């Protein structure tokens, strides 16, 4: 998992290649996940952030609430560990949405 400063440098570098950088990381701890959420919240928009693996899978559901533009899901067979089925994600985000 890159440090907060490294995440900023990665974002800056990726923006030189295109309009919407995608940064996928594997948090090793809840503190790493908090760093990713804080980075996502404060990052220049638009941006895509996501987690890899199953341990912090749940973060995929709420990164959009912090400003990530996209969540990668599957519609039948996962292509990566931790991916949600699109219907699952829609239900979870509906439950999490503040109304």
C-alpha angles and dihedrals in degrees: 000000000000119000119251090260091050091050089055091049091048091050092050092049094047092050088062088065100044149343102266117041119205117209118186118184139172109228114213095197144011087261089058089051091051089052090053092048092049091047091049092049094050099037123111108264138272100048137142119216127175143160128239125218134026104275096080095024091133090068088072088069097057106030088092089060086060094049109277109143101211143031117202111224138162132236099208116343122032115237093196136030111267098023116143125222107251091243091052091051093049090052093047094048091048090053092047097045115110111234 
